[in-house]
Amino acid sequence: MSTIKKYKNHIFANKRRKLLGLDGGQLIKSYFGNSALVSILILSLITIFLFKEGIGFFGQNYQSLKLYRASALEYVDIIRSQNEGFLALNRYLNSIRTQQSKILDEEGYTFSEIQKEIKKDQAFYQNFSRLNKEMSQFIASIAEQAVGIREQAVININLKEKSDFIDDKIKRLRKKKKLNDSDRFELSQKLVQLSNTYRSHPEKAESLRLRSEAIQKNIWNQEDLNQFIDFLQTDKSKIAITPVDFETEVAKVIARSGEFYHLSSTMEENLQKVLKNPLVFSKYPELQKSSDRFLELIYLFLSSFAQTKESLDQWSPNKPIAPHTAFTAFITGKDWTTASDWQDVYGLLPLLTGSLLVSGIALLFAIPFGVGAAIYVNQLASLKEQNLIKPYIEFISAIPSVVIGFFGIAVFGKFLRDFSGIDFLSWVPFFPISERLNAFTAGGLLALMAIPTIFTLCEDALNNVPKSFKEASFALGGNRLQTIFKVIFPCALSGIVSAILLGFGRVIGETMVVLLCAGNRIKIPDFTNGVGTIFDPVHTMTGIVAQEMGEVVNGSIHYRALFIVGICLFFISLLVNYLSQWIVRKYKVSNG
Amino acid sequence: MTKTKEEPTGAKVETNNMSNSKQEAAASSSLIQIKDLDFFYGSKQALFNINLNMLEKEVTAFIGPSGCGKSTLLRCFNRMNDLVDIARIENGTIHIHGHDINSEEIDIIELRKKVGMVFQKSNPFPKSIYENIAYGLKIQGVKDKQILDEVVEKCLRGAALWEEVKDRLNENALGMSGGQQQRLCIARTMAVSPNIILMDEPCSALDPIATAKVEELIHELKTKYTIVIVTHNMQQAARVSDKTAFFYMGKLIELGKTDDIFMNPKQSQTEAYISGKFG
């Protein structure tokens, strides 16, 4: 004791006050350390949660694909695809008809004259569209059959789940011999139900009610527990699973292929007749060209029959599905169909391409504006202008995205459509546009959100170019523009590229604006018809998650599919961020 | 405060030493003539009533403690101070080749071509060695590869760098050593064929060996160019310059032949500075 006291009075003795064995400096250090630790922990928890919820998708998707084949839905889809071909032909014919009336209209015919002119060909049009009437009926009935098989299978799966659940519960009760809250509630309910059946024995019913009340108050004995197990077992025995006899059921579907071949050959005969008596427009070479093309398309369609027959013959419900299909079907899937009475399809491509298209349009605007403004502010503007422009551009990022979104709906989209409708601009191939909300509207507004990011980071990059480069260029007789474009811009290029990438990351992760303004039509943008496709509505990865997450059943395949979309977004952002850092590191320019 | 009152007289004493006729004769033959120059950064005066003449093909060294205005004056000669928003010349004129360089008619780009500058810290562009030299010509619109090749070789030889880098002209200039980089900057300045080369403490970031090489180069350049060099190193000023100007607190205290300034300074402040009593 005395030695301690001696040291306490020593001039070098540590006299700082301590809390939990730590002095002030150490406390602050541990506070900051722990803050960093907590944020890392939360981030990893989010990642783990994302993966935990999402990864089950592939298993479920695999089961779904298996069921698709086992219940012959796939078989019916082959038949349907042939009919789709016919429908496409019919659409083409309709376009000829529209073209015809348009040409007549342009030639100055009156409405009634046009009607008269078209009437001559009306029979042809009508006959053609009736050609697949029987086929459609057949497909509807065979589809119903296949869906029936699947329904039964799905019901069985659900019943199986239910009975497994009861099994688990019985096992637990037998092992632990305890009733938890929900068990007691369930048991008391069942007792009340039972008491209601004893109308003729009011005493017995009364005793059951009393027991039920006692159990609710957590007063129970072994007898009650056994009673509960009895109840559960009766419940379980009531679940009757009649297994689906896939083989016979599917055989029934396949057996109808004869019917299909018969209908096909009838259709073929009819089409041959059409080929012999085609539409003739001797006065209008343009229409004649379309008509000839129509005949070509019919030939193509007929030649596809053999292909269909081959696929149908080769099809077998027992052919195994490779496990990786669950993954590839998602990544390369061209469709996203949910809650349909046919097969649900979860394909990433329409969403990914939609997101990329919208972001691409956004960058198309944001890069010139953002980089241009940064160069102006950093190199050309006076101090006064800098102080005015910088906060204004940075202020844009303070606008809530939902405000930008409804501005897009109410003002920008409407303006765009009205603008495209001006007669003066009718020479633009894709004007007037039909949709108010489309990829271009969303992209234009997203550009507004990317500009502050690109501007600020670009300005930083330009600022980081050593002033001595600028001085050297001026001292050699360079003017302002030469100095900017030959010295400063190349030096800042890596920073500028990384700013653009981060701007891209900003827009591809943006949700509200695309949800409100992109039109939300799930379709891969098809540029074979020209660049006018940028005025088509699209759906995006962020938009679909925001739109559908609130409505899905927890744990369902749809729910998990949305998580996988989220994971894909996560990876895209990660990649973009990593790439931008890598570019800056790799191409960093420093002075000496 | 007392000092500031003293010094204007000091400067006047210096100029008054020469007779009027002598002064005019010197002015007419000199390449750079500075008359009554007052220079401000915002409201702060950095140069007070500077009068100075420099002859052609002569090396003039500016010496003085930090912040005395010698670099500011140097940067007036090619109007580098234009880049600083708050910098302005209040009074006085600078004539080069008899032209007032601050007048409206002067093309600043032409001026900077004639008055080259080498900076304190070597600042080659992050381009190849070749591109660094060719930059000055390229921005003038010279595209002929042959001319560019010739000029690059001539300038590199002029800067005694050719033998060291002739095999790696296309490598990035930032990969060179500090001394090489500084000599490259000198070569780059020569490419636009200036008459005057301004050097702002060109050796302050170099080791003694690299410094010796640059000084040797200055000796060679003297035959072709008028050189103004700002230096903190008084031995260097003594070694390379013909004339030396001593600045203190924004005023030109003394100007004279280098030998005279170092051996026989007329002003007490000069003597104090040279003998290391302050600065």
Boltz contact constraints between the chains, C-beta under 6 A:
constraints:
  - contact:
      token1: [A, 468]
      token2: [B, 123]
      max_distance: 6.0
  - contact:
      token1: [A, 472]
      token2: [B, 123]
      max_distance: 6.0
  - contact:
      token1: [A, 475]
      token2: [B, 112]
      max_distance: 6.0
  - contact:
      token1: [A, 475]
      token2: [B, 117]
      max_distance: 6.0
  - contact:
      token1: [A, 476]
      token2: [B, 136]
      max_distance: 6.0
  - contact:
      token1: [A, 476]
      token2: [B, 192]
      max_distance: 6.0
  - contact:
      token1: [A, 477]
      token2: [B, 109]
      max_distance: 6.0
  - contact:
      token1: [A, 477]
      token2: [B, 112]
      max_distance: 6.0
  - contact:
      token1: [A, 477]
      token2: [B, 113]
      max_distance: 6.0
  - contact:
      token1: [A, 477]
      token2: [B, 192]
      max_distance: 6.0
  - contact:
      token1: [A, 478]
      token2: [B, 139]
      max_distance: 6.0
  - contact:
      token1: [A, 479]
      token2: [B, 109]
      max_distance: 6.0
  - contact:
      token1: [A, 482]
      token2: [B, 139]
      max_distance: 6.0
  - contact:
      token1: [A, 487]
      token2: [B, 125]
      max_distance: 6.0
  - contact:
      token1: [A, 491]
      token2: [B, 126]
      max_distance: 6.0
  - contact:
      token1: [A, 589]
      token2: [B, 126]
      max_distance: 6.0
